[in-house]
Amino acid sequence: MLCLTVCFFPGASSEPPLGANSDEQAVGAWLQWKGLGSYVDEFKTESIDGEAFFTLGEEDLKALGVAKLGQRRWILSRIAQK
C-alpha cells in the first residue's frame, strides 16, 4: 500500500489577512509576504497597525522610507482594496 502525505502551511502562498482591525504584527506579516520585509521595522517604529495602514498616502509611504515607486504602488493598491 502506498501512502501519500500532503502538508499544507497556511499563509505560505496566500496573502495573509489584513484589515482595519489588524495589529502591527499582521501589517508586518503582509509586508514580508509582499517582499517588503525591509520596511517592517520602520512600520513598527511608527506604530502602523491596520487602522493606520489603511489611511496611508503617497507622502506617508515616502516618510516611512518606501523609496521605490513600484513598491509604493503595491501598498497603495492594497490600501485601495480595503
Buried (B, 14 or more C-beta within 10 A) or exposed (E): EEEEEEEEEEEEEEEBEBEEEBEBEBBBBBBBBBEBEEBBEBBBEEEBBBEBBBEBEEEBBEEBEBEEEEBBEBBBEBBEEE
